[in-house]
Amino acid sequence: MSSFQMRVLDTELCTAAVQYARTVSDPFLFHHVMRSALFADLIGRERGVKYDRELLWVSAVLHDLGLTKIAPVEARFEIEGADLAKEFLAKKGMSERHVEIVWDAIALHTTAEIPSRKCAEIALCQLGIAVDLGIAPPDIVSDEIVDE
């Protein structure tokens, strides 16, 4: 066993985001977004990156809203998901600046080159998702951690 601990961030906003994602997502998709959040947070902590954990968690947990039953299916799923997350988080009282970071993290999560040039939360969100999908560079997270 490794020495790290994977924990779901349990702030009021994260709990609301997790519940929202669980309610609107099929189980396979909900499990993917949760694993993505865990991997993103783990990568940030393991690398000693300074980031807002809550901002990262809600970005990762809400990143696939565009693939759920609430998506209008009128635009790219990344954009629809970002818009749905923005609406949800604004209603929860998140600052406009933070909502815009979440929007960027979600809208850009399928584009590997851009998130790495943005703030830590956006870059880590994309990396966590890539790890869960098995498309991240092999040195990002060890096989032991992925298996665990």
C-alpha positions in Angstrom: 0.0 0.0 0.0 1.1 3.5 -0.7 1.4 6.3 1.9 -1.1 8.7 0.4 -4.7 9.1 1.4 -7.5 9.8 -1.0 -10.3 11.8 0.6 -13.3 13.5 -0.8 -13.3 17.2 0.1 -16.4 17.7 2.2 -17.0 21.5 2.2 -20.6 22.6 1.8 -20.1 23.5 -1.8 -18.3 20.3 -2.7 -21.0 18.2 -1.0 -23.6 20.1 -3.1 -21.6 19.6 -6.3 -21.2 15.9 -5.6 -24.9 15.5 -4.9 -25.8 17.4 -8.0 -23.5 15.3 -10.2 -24.8 12.1 -8.6 -28.5 13.2 -9.3 -28.0 14.1 -12.9 -25.4 11.5 -14.0 -25.5 7.9 -14.9 -23.5 5.8 -12.4 -20.5 5.2 -14.7 -20.2 9.0 -15.4 -20.6 9.9 -11.7 -17.8 7.4 -10.8 -15.6 8.9 -13.5 -16.0 12.5 -12.3 -15.3 11.4 -8.7 -12.2 9.5 -9.7 -11.0 12.4 -11.8 -11.4 14.8 -8.8 -9.4 12.4 -6.5 -6.6 12.1 -9.1 -6.5 15.8 -9.7 -6.3 16.6 -6.0 -3.7 13.8 -5.5 -1.5 15.1 -8.4 -1.6 18.6 -6.9 -0.7 17.5 -3.4 2.0 15.1 -4.6 3.6 17.8 -6.6 3.3 20.5 -3.9 1.3 22.7 -6.2 -0.5 25.7 -4.6 -4.2 25.6 -5.6 -7.7 26.1 -4.2 -8.8 22.5 -3.4 -12.5 23.4 -3.4 -12.2 25.1 -6.8 -10.4 22.1 -8.2 -12.9 19.6 -6.7 -16.0 21.4 -8.0 -14.4 21.8 -11.4 -13.6 18.0 -11.7 -16.9 16.8 -10.1 -19.0 19.0 -12.5 -16.8 18.6 -15.6 -19.1 16.2 -17.5 -22.5 17.9 -16.9 -22.6 18.3 -20.7 -23.0 14.5 -21.0 -25.9 14.2 -18.6 -29.7 14.2 -19.0 -29.9 18.0 -18.2 -27.7 19.0 -21.1 -29.6 20.8 -23.9 -27.5 19.1 -26.6 -27.2 22.2 -28.7 -23.4 22.8 -28.5 -20.2 20.9 -27.7 -20.6 19.0 -24.4 -17.7 20.8 -22.8 -19.4 24.2 -23.4 -22.8 23.0 -22.2 -21.2 21.4 -19.1 -19.3 24.6 -18.4 -22.5 26.6 -18.7 -24.5 24.3 -16.5 -21.8 24.3 -13.8 -21.6 28.1 -14.0 -25.4 28.4 -13.5 -25.2 25.9 -10.5 -22.3 27.6 -8.8 -23.6 31.1 -9.3 -26.8 30.0 -7.5 -24.6 28.6 -4.7 -22.9 32.0 -4.3 -19.5 31.2 -5.7 -17.6 34.4 -6.7 -17.7 35.4 -10.4 -13.9 35.0 -10.6 -14.0 31.5 -9.3 -17.0 30.6 -11.5 -15.0 31.7 -14.5 -12.1 29.4 -13.5 -14.5 26.5 -13.2 -16.0 27.4 -16.6 -12.5 27.4 -18.2 -11.5 24.1 -16.5 -14.6 22.4 -17.8 -14.7 23.9 -21.3 -11.0 23.1 -21.8 -10.8 19.7 -20.2 -10.5 17.8 -23.5 -7.7 20.0 -24.8 -4.3 18.9 -23.4 -2.2 21.8 -24.4 -4.2 24.8 -23.2 -5.0 23.8 -19.5 -1.3 23.4 -18.7 -0.8 27.1 -19.5 -3.7 28.2 -17.3 -3.9 28.4 -13.5 -3.2 25.3 -11.4 -6.9 24.4 -10.9 -7.5 24.2 -14.6 -4.3 22.3 -15.3 -4.8 19.8 -12.5 -8.5 19.2 -13.4 -7.4 18.2 -16.9 -4.6 16.0 -15.6 -7.0 14.2 -13.2 -9.5 13.5 -15.9 -6.7 12.3 -18.3 -5.4 9.9 -15.6 -8.9 8.4 -15.1 -9.3 8.0 -18.9 -5.9 6.4 -19.1 -4.5 9.0 -21.5 -2.2 10.9 -19.1 1.6 10.6 -19.5 2.8 7.6 -17.6 4.9 9.6 -15.1 1.9 11.6 -13.8 0.6 9.0 -11.3 2.0 5.5 -10.6 0.2 2.4 -11.6 -0.1 1.5 -7.9 -2.0 4.6 -7.1 -4.3 4.2 -10.2 -5.0 0.6 -9.1 -5.8 1.6 -5.5 
